Amino acid sequence: MISKEKLKWWVYSIFYLLLFVAGVIAVINQNWVNLFLSVLTTLILYFSHRFSKNIGLEFPSEIEIAIIFLIYASLFLGEISSFYSRFWWWDIMLHTFSGVLIALIAFLIVYILNRKTALFMSPFFVSIFAFSFAIALGVIWEIFEFSVDNVFGLNMQKSGLVDTMGDLTLIVVGAFFISFSGYFYLKHKKNNFVSKLINKFLKKNHEYLNGD
């Protein structure tokens, strides 16, 4: 049976290959917008992978694969392959999922820092930080879409203000789900979706916790 680490390697390799092919096709067709999106997707994938390495933390394979899927599905499938216009639910799914994923990553990072440094942050503070962090990144992404649309003449924001507010609302919903679940686990020690990932996260980073 293939291990999760091996699966992660294959997922990265396949996505990078698809992006390379898309870039070559874009050059052949002189479609510079798609070339830009292919390069942008590749760069975001690469730097998201380097991020966890640079901060010295290792996330569960499920989360890393989810990050790859989110970036690829948003920029490559959503923009280049026009999934946003072909499937009405694509934008709703991705922005809700992004709220869940970003809040989860923020929650795990604050949780392990709290354990390592003995800051004694309350469950409420940890949950609020994760919730706020997800919303902040959502706002930054919407600013990015607005900037790209105006500089390069794209249509990432679709219907403008309505699309932006809808996207942010979905991110809030996803972030609230994770923050509430995390708070419930920290406060009452009841196992749920978040607690399982916390346990995996702690096992992968036991050297970080025990280090100086």
ABEGO torsion letter per residue (X at the ends): XBBAAAAAAAAAAAAAAAAAAAAAAAAAAGBAAAAAAAAAAAAAAAAAAAAAAAAGBBBBAAAAAAAAAAAAAAAAAAAAAGAAAABAAAAAAAAAAAAAAAAAAAAAAAAAAAAAAGAGBBAAAAAAAAAAAAAAAAAAAAAAAAAAAAAAGBBAAEAEAAAAAAAAAAAAAAAAAAAAAAAAAAAAGBBBAAAAAAAAAAAAAAAAAABX
